[in-house]
Amino acid sequence: MFFYVYVLESLKDGDRYIGYTKYLNRRIKEHQKGYNFATKFRLPFKLVYFEGCLNEIDAKRREHYLKTTQSRRFIGLRLTQYTKAKTALGIGS
């Protein structure tokens, strides 16, 4: 069983949301339906990144790290081609 750390990008404002879950597909659907207070005003979302961890403690630790300033830079670098393609198409910021 995996635990997933994921990054969603709001198609409304371009901001990113980082979370973790045991059931990735179900959790994304919950975000899309507005069940999460932290994200319901920024719908819709697109899954732009995820990682799998073998246990919950590692996933929580990774989620916490990904929410730091240093790691947000890592995510930006990791998604360089995605961002370039989005910019070339004139989508978002």
Order of alpha helices (4+ residues) and beta strands (2+ residues): beta-beta-alpha-beta-alpha-alpha-alpha
